[in-house]
Amino acid sequence: MSFALVILEAHGQRAERGQACGEAAYAAMLAFADDLRERGQLVLAQALATAQQRHLDGRWTDGPFTEAKEFLGGIFLLQNVSRAEAQAIATACPAAAWATVELRELGPCFT
């Protein structure tokens, strides 16, 4: 089965962390991804940049655009894991210490 770990972070949290804490968090996430990759369970791991929106007049605006407490900070796409394994991986994700980690099963696309 395939799953996505969706990392939802509080607005402003990265800036409040400070450089040393941010670097430690980044290193922990890289090690987490490397471990999943070595086990053949990781398809993709990406942090996400700030969202942008294009207006009809051609202007771009930085987001997020909805009233929300959290923003999408990154994703991990997992493959060849059971639901129980995916839940264990989500629990072990270092981001769970400072963010919400959602687990979503991936399904087929319908056209």
Buried (B, 14 or more C-beta within 10 A) or exposed (E): EBBBBBBBBBEEBBEEBEEEEBEEBEEBBEEBBEEBEEEEBBBEBEEEEEEEEEEEEEEEEEEEEEEEEBBBBBBBBBBEBEEEBBEEBBEEBBBEEBBBBEBEEEEEEEE
